[in-house]
């Protein structure tokens, strides 16, 4: 593999002459590898480097972490076409598209899907009403998990996926309204 697309931002290393001072609002976990690959460098994984970062011990902490990671999410919608040049960047372009671009734009894809499904259900008939109901049912499963103690593997996966989408929506909203902050408050359960 040419380069990783992200990693633990606390553990990156680069030559002093290559150091780039990123905007504090940017999430280094994803910004650093892309920056260096576009400069003709590689972002490589070192199996001997060790960092520990726990996920939040509860949903509130994990949601806060995901919102923090989405604080400049609108920039991820337009990462610059250079990064998608598979001839020059090979597998990195492919991996970046799937692991960064698509994942960071889940919120937008779901928003477009919901609006489209509502419009199609309203104008095109029964099959589209069914598709809309399935999408709304997906979100209702997550809401049921949030408000009850349902604990099955499928419900947990739907819930975790949905909180990712909602956290991205919150991140986009905060960025649009100027409420994104370049710092974060330490969650007691994640450090």
N, C-alpha and C positions, 0 to 999 in steps of 0.2 A: 504494500500500500504506500502511496506517495507521501501522504501527510495525514495527521489526525485533523478532525474538524473542530474539536473542542477538548477541553480538559479542565482540570482543577486550576483556576486562575492563581491560586496561592503558590503554585509549584512550577510556574514557567521559568525557564532560564534562557538567556540569549547573550550573545556577545555584546559587550558594552557599546561598541561602535554601531550595532544594529538596534539598540534600544529605541523604542518609540514611546513617547509620553501620550497615552490614550486619554481622551476626555474622561473625567471621573464617572460620568453617567453611563459609559459603555461597560458592558459585561465582558471582562477580560477572558472569561472561559471560552467564548466563541470568537471574540474580536481578534485576539492575538494570532491564532493559527492562520486565519484568513489573511491578515495583514502581511505576515511573513511569507506565506505562499505566493501572494501577488508580487512580492519583492524578489521572487526567484529563490527563496529559501525553502527549507522544509520544516514542518512542525512534526517532530518525531516523538514517539512514545518510548520512554525509558523504563523498562521493567524494574530497574533498581531504585527508582525514585519512589518515595512513599509519602502519601498524604492521606489524612483521615478526615472525612467530612460526612457526618451523619445526616440523613434526611430528618426532617422534623419528627419528633416523637408523637405529635398529634397533628390532626388535619389543619388546625389553625396555623401552626408553625410552618407546615409544608406549603400551605396556600400562600403565606407571607413570603416564603422563599421564592416561590414561582412568580409572584407579582414582582418581586425585586429583580428577578432575572428577566422580566419583561419590560423593564423601565424604559428601554429605547427600542421597543418592538417594531415601531413603524419604520425604522431604518432597515429592518430585516426584510421588509416588503420589496425594497429596491436596493439590493446589495451591489449593484453594478454588474453589467453583463460580462465583464472580464472573467469573473469567477466561474462562469459557465462555459468557458472555452476548453472543451474536452481535448482538443488537439494539443494545447499548450500545457494544461494542468492535469490531464488524464483522469485517473480515478478520483482525484481530489474533487474535481467538478461534479462528478456523479455523486459522490458521498455528500458533498456540500448541499447539493440539490435535495437529496432525500433526508439527510440528518439535520440540516439547519433550515434551509429555505422552507420546505414543506411543513416541518414540525413547528417552526416559528409562525407560520401563517395558518395554523389550524383554526384560530379564532375567526379569521376573515373567511375562510372556506365554509365554516359552519354558519356564519352570518349570511353569506350569499346563498347557501343551500336552504336555509330557513325561509328567506325572502322568496326565493325561486319556488319552493314547495308551496308556500302560501298562494302565490300568484297562479301557479299551475292548478292547485286544488280548486281555486275559485273559478278558473275559466275552462279547465279541460276535463273535469269529471272524476269519476269514482277511483280509478287507479291512483291518481295523484293525491286524492284525499287519503287513501290508504298509506301512501308513502309519507305524507305529512304526519299522519297519526303515528306511524312507526318512529319517525324522528322525534316527535314530541314525547312518545312513550320512552324513548331512550333517556331524554332529559328528566322525565318523571321518575324513572328508576333511580337516577342520581339524587333527585330531591327526596325520594323515599328513604334512601340510605342515609342522607344527611339528617333526616328528622326521626329516624327509628334506629333500632339496633340490628337491622338485617345484616347478616354477615356470611355471604356466600361469595365464592371466588368470582363468578360472573358479575354480580352486583358491585363488588369492590372494584373490579376493573373498569366498569362503566363509570363509577363514581370518581375514581382517580383521573380517568380521561377527561371527564366533565369539569373537574376542578382545574385541570390544566387549561382548558378552553376559557373558563371564567376568569382565571388569573391573567391570561393573555388579554382578555377584554378589558379587565381593570387596568392592566399596564398600558394598553393603547389609550384608554380614556384619560388616564393620568398624564400621559405624554401630550395628548391633544390639549388638555386644560392647563398644562404647565405645572402639574403637581408631582412630576417624577423628581426624585431626589437622587443625588449622586452618592449617597451613603445609605447604610442600612443599620438598623438596630439589631444587635445580637439577640437571637432567640436562645434562651437559656438551655433549651433541650437539644440544640444542634451544634454546640461547640463544647 
